[in-house]
Amino acid sequence: MELVLALDAGTTGVRTLAFDRDLAVVDEAHRELTQYYPSPGEVEHDPAEITSLAIATLREVAARARGRGHSVVALGIANQRETTIGFDRDSGRVFHRAIVWQDRRTAPRCQELEHQGHGDSVRATTGLVLDAYFSATKMQWMLERGLADASSAPSFATIDAWLIWNLSGGAFLTEPSNASRTLLLELATLAWSPGMADLFGVPLSMLPAVVPSSSHFASVSGSAVPELAGVPIAGVLGDQQAALFGQACFQPGLIKATYGTGSFVLANAGDAPPPVVPGLLSTVAWDLGEQSSAAFALEGSAFVAGAAAQWLRDLGLIGATNELEAIASSVGNSAGVQFVPAFTGLGSPFWNPDARGALSGLSRGVGRGEIARALVEALAYQVRAITEEFARAGVELVELRADGGAAAMDLLLQLQATNSRVEVLRSSSLEATARGAASLAGLSVGLWSSLGDLADRWSASARFRPAEPLTVDAGYAAWLRAVERA
């Protein structure tokens, strides 16, 4: 068979998946990624570990493919987006551990810039808000501490550019879906903005070249991955845009929700940058280069979703994260318990970096069932807050396509359908992120002929229709009051 590999470099782990012509997963390998928390609110990764895990999973899957007589025709990459690495392109020396998108250390700098009146110009140029979530202030933090001073070729990379550089043996490239998460890309031109670079003090010479998402980025170097020597890296997307692509949301108005480490909701907004919408972000969905005009998206981001289930597991309230639904379903309601999973501040539509997690409404009769139920309800409420902003922005909610690990829970998707007043479809493949990267790479090399060809290969495994909303509306109102306290 002809296979396309997808390298999915996520926040908690790195995976390589092999897809066939029907976009079925035929093989995969996974490694967990070490999380570092040097101080409260700080989250870091080891760039060398990201590279080593990527290479290990690629080699494992590629070797098995070769052993079975298959050929790998392309490699696609999907990645955690705003996480930032500073390094010297001449020596490969890394300035500092990667500063992860969840990291809040630059929140005071963002607030300072906001108070200086830069928020509106940043919003108008980049489609984003001034928040520590994004890459530019992470770069500025490293520069202000002199971490790049001893470098002959100081450079900053998001994870896509870092992986391309390592896998190719030196190509320094990114693409618009990732670049649009840095606070440094001008949405109107899909080029680095000199004005934003000046504002954040990041020289444009330190940034990778921006090419279309569907491109021949480079060929895999035999010294990096011998089993894939010469295979083209042909499609690259940030993980959430990859999930939008993998869910075949090719038409304006189609919406996907990914329930992963956080919850990320994207709506295809068409081929022009959408107007500023309070509470939401405007971002690049993908750029197919000569094949089609760029597509844009409106996005809402809740920073913590599956990470809260891991927190319950680490506390011993659940034995494993896949037990969450059974425990939550063991009770009929949360008995007034409200869970606000704001462990790293609140994202869309609240954008409050100072908020912190809260568990309220506790009584002596509350057990782990009620707490687990409150968390599942909170996951639905977070996405409801985002879909309500989509509706206010004039986006017609036709259907919501769900993926990610937590999307396996019927309870969550039924609550989501009722809360958001929209039919929710669970993708037949919950691996939408990797599927999107593989789809884009295969499209680039001609394995699939068109977006329509890819859309024909998408299907839903379950549908959830809105039920009577009275109970969930009362719960949502109580949750919003808990959010105010948090």
Buried (B, 14 or more C-beta within 10 A) or exposed (E): BEBBBBBBBBBBBBBBBBBBEEBEBBBBBBBEBEBEEEEEBBBBBBBEBBBBBBBBBBBBBBBBBEEEEBEBBBBBBBBBBBBBBBBBBEEEEBBBBBBBBBBBBBBEBBBEBBEEEBBEEBBBBBBBBBBBBBBBBBBBBBBEEEBBEEBEEBBBBBBBBBBBBBBBEEBBBBBBBBBBBBBBBBBEEBBBBEEBBEBBEBEEEBBBEBBBBBBEBBBBBEEBBEBBEEBBBBBBBBBBBBBBBBBBBBEBBBBBBBBBBBBBBBBBBBEEBBEBBEBBBBBBBBBBBEEBEBBBBBBBBBBBBBBBBBBBBEEEBBEEBBBBBEBBBEBEEBBBBBBBBBBBBBBBBBBEBEBBBBBBBBEEEBBBBBBBBBBBBBBBBBBBBBBBBBEEBEBEBEBBBBBBBBBBBEBBBBBBBBBBEBBBBBBBBBBBBBBBBBBBBBBBBEBBEEBEEBBEBBEBEBEBEBEEBEEBEEBBEBBBEBBEEB
